[in-house]
Amino acid sequence: MHNQECPLFSAQLRWILLFIFLLDTSCMPQSVSNVLPSPESSLLSASEHTQIHTGPLLTPSEQLAVESLGTVKDQDIATQLIEDLSQLPSCKVEHVEVAYFHLTQRCPDCIEAERLTRLTLATYYTDRLESGDMSLVVADTEAPENSVLVQKYDAFGPSLYLGILQCGTEYILPIVDFWFTLSDELKFMASLHEKIEIVYRAAKQ
């Protein structure tokens, strides 16, 4: 009786061992893939946290008009924050700096605000940009190399300013209403253009 059961037991044991082996080998790749994400999943998770934007903000002709927009003045001059253009003194405008700030990670609205700012200056102020009477500065508030500029404007996040140099003082005007016209290109351009024109008109009075 013992001799008859032994082959059956051996066969059952072989099947069990084979099943365990197949189970282990079939589960191994799955368990490893759960621990080590695939390159595709890594790229997907990275794209969820990083906004990548390519392509020019302006057409080639418009881009040429704003490639040389002047640089931030190195003079050690006093600055004064103003809330309205009526607070400007009645003297010659020596320089106007249009400053747009953004965070490192940018949203579509932030990029559109920069594009419209550039487009406004390229449309109305090419001569002033080329002569150096006006300049455009676009800066990342989170970049360490921009700390002095950020402190000068007291900038935080996406924001737009005019820096108006008159009578030896640079008057800093925050433009807080540009977000309301962001969806309308013509209104945005008209609003920014009018503010800059007020600066120059007031200086002539």
Residue, then its C-alpha position, 0 to 999 in steps of 0.5 A: m500500500h505504501n509503495q502504491e501511494c508514493p508515486l501519487f504523492s511524488a506527482q502531486l508534490r511535483w505539480i505543487l512545486l511547479f505551480i509555486f515556481l510559475l506563480d513566483t516567476s509570473c508575479m516577479p515582473q509585476s511586483v517590480s513594475n509596481v515599485l519602479p515606475s516606467p519611463e512613461s509614467s515618470l514623464l507623465s507625473a513630471s508633466e503634471h507639475t511642470q508647465i512647458h511652453t514653447g514658441p515665440l510670444l510674438t510674430p517674427s516682425e514684432q519680436l524684432a521690435v522688442e529684441s533690444l529693449g534697453t537694460v535696467k538702469d544702474q544708477d543708484i537713484a531714489t524710488q517712490l511708490i505711487e498709486d496714481l499717475s496724478q502723483l507724478p511731478s511736472c518735469k521731464v520724463e527721463h526714462v520709462e521702464v515697463a516691468y513685467f514679473h512672473l513666477t518660475q512656473r507660468c500659467p497661460d494667462c501669465i504668458e498672455a499678459e507678457r505677450l500683450t505687453r510686448l505687443t503694445l510696446a512694439t506697436y506704439y513705442t518702437d522709436r522710444l525703445e530704439s532710442g533708449d527712452m523706454s525699456l521693457v524688463v521681464a523677470d522671474t521673481e523667484a530667480p536669485e539674480n533678479s532679487v534687486l529688481v524684485q525689491k525695487y518694485d516690491a514685486f510678487g508673482p505675475s505683476l506689471y509696473l511702470g518705472i518712471l524716472q523724473c526729477g532724479t526719482e523713479y516713481i513706481l506705479p503698479i498696474v493692477d487692472f491689466w488682468f481685467t482686460l487680458s481676454d481682450e487684446l485691443k482693450f489691454m493694449a489700449s489701457l496700457h497705451e493710455k497709461i503711458e501716454i498720460v505719463y508723457r502728456a503730464a510731463k509736457q504741461 
